[in-house]
Amino acid sequence: MRKYLTDFINDIETKIAKKHKFTSNELLIFKDKITYFQHERLIHLLVTLFYAIFTFIFMALGLVSKIFLIPFFIGIIFLIFYIRHYFFLELSVQYIYTLYDQIMPKK
């Protein structure tokens, strides 16, 4: 997803730099991709929240039995990488909004 999103942003930035005139069909495709990226962002947010909840559950269980600290530390590692990926998605989608504003025809 990271490469796909980065390639998409680079393609749009290149077209904007070359003063490309976007057709109505291209604008519709752009809007569809924004919807797709928003959906991806929502799914990753939900997965990140569930990882966080289960990680903290294992932390609480670790107070009862030390064996639960192993999945807690594994969960922390996964959670760090998932948060990093989620923020990449979040910031990229917000940047795509600004690109969309740039390519929209002025009224």
C-alpha positions as CSV (number, residue, x, y, z in Angstrom):
1,M,0.0,0.0,0.0
2,R,2.9,2.4,0.8
3,K,4.4,2.1,-2.7
4,Y,1.0,2.3,-4.4
5,L,0.1,5.5,-2.5
6,T,3.5,7.0,-3.0
7,D,3.4,6.3,-6.8
8,F,-0.1,7.7,-7.0
9,I,0.9,10.9,-5.3
10,N,4.1,11.3,-7.4
11,D,2.0,10.8,-10.6
12,I,-0.4,13.5,-9.6
13,E,2.3,15.9,-8.6
14,T,4.1,15.3,-11.9
15,K,0.9,16.0,-13.8
16,I,0.3,19.2,-11.8
17,A,3.8,20.4,-12.4
18,K,3.3,19.9,-16.2
19,K,0.1,21.9,-16.0
20,H,-2.0,18.9,-17.2
21,K,-5.6,19.6,-17.8
22,F,-7.6,17.0,-15.9
23,T,-10.7,15.7,-17.7
24,S,-14.0,15.0,-15.8
25,N,-13.2,11.3,-16.2
26,E,-9.8,11.7,-14.5
27,L,-11.4,13.7,-11.7
28,L,-13.9,10.9,-11.1
29,I,-11.1,8.3,-11.0
30,F,-9.3,10.6,-8.6
31,K,-12.3,10.8,-6.3
32,D,-12.7,7.0,-6.5
33,K,-9.1,6.6,-5.4
34,I,-9.6,9.0,-2.5
35,T,-12.6,6.9,-1.4
36,Y,-10.4,3.8,-1.6
37,F,-7.6,5.4,0.4
38,Q,-10.1,6.6,3.0
39,H,-11.5,3.1,3.4
40,E,-8.0,1.7,3.7
41,R,-7.2,4.4,6.4
42,L,-10.4,3.4,8.3
43,I,-9.6,-0.3,8.3
44,H,-6.0,0.4,9.5
45,L,-7.4,2.7,12.3
46,L,-9.7,-0.1,13.5
47,V,-6.9,-2.7,13.4
48,T,-4.6,-0.3,15.2
49,L,-7.2,0.3,17.9
50,F,-7.8,-3.5,18.4
51,Y,-4.0,-4.1,18.6
52,A,-3.8,-1.4,21.3
53,I,-6.8,-2.9,23.2
54,F,-5.4,-6.4,23.2
55,T,-1.9,-5.1,24.0
56,F,-3.2,-3.4,27.1
57,I,-5.3,-6.4,28.1
58,F,-2.1,-8.5,28.0
59,M,-0.4,-5.8,30.1
60,A,-3.1,-6.0,32.7
61,L,-2.9,-9.8,32.6
62,G,0.8,-9.5,33.0
63,L,0.2,-8.1,36.5
64,V,-1.5,-11.3,37.4
65,S,0.9,-13.7,35.6
66,K,4.3,-12.9,34.1
67,I,3.6,-15.3,31.1
68,F,1.3,-12.7,29.7
69,L,4.1,-10.2,29.4
70,I,5.5,-12.1,26.4
71,P,2.4,-11.3,24.2
72,F,2.4,-7.8,25.7
73,F,5.9,-7.1,24.4
74,I,5.1,-8.7,21.0
75,G,2.0,-6.5,20.8
76,I,3.9,-3.4,21.6
77,I,6.3,-4.1,18.8
78,F,3.5,-4.7,16.3
79,L,1.6,-1.6,17.7
80,I,4.6,0.7,17.1
81,F,4.9,-0.4,13.4
82,Y,1.1,-0.2,12.9
83,I,0.9,3.3,14.3
84,R,3.8,4.3,12.1
85,H,2.0,2.9,9.0
86,Y,-1.4,4.4,10.0
87,F,0.2,7.9,10.3
88,F,1.7,7.5,6.9
89,L,-1.8,6.7,5.5
90,E,-3.4,9.5,7.4
91,L,-0.9,12.2,6.3
92,S,-0.9,10.9,2.7
93,V,-4.7,11.0,2.4
94,Q,-4.7,14.5,3.8
95,Y,-2.1,15.5,1.3
96,I,-4.2,14.0,-1.5
97,Y,-7.0,16.3,-0.4
98,T,-4.7,19.3,-1.1
99,L,-3.8,17.8,-4.5
100,Y,-7.4,17.4,-5.3
101,D,-8.1,21.0,-4.4
102,Q,-5.3,22.0,-6.8
103,I,-6.6,20.1,-9.7
104,M,-10.2,21.1,-9.4
105,P,-11.2,23.6,-12.0
106,K,-11.7,27.1,-10.7
107,K,-15.2,28.5,-10.9
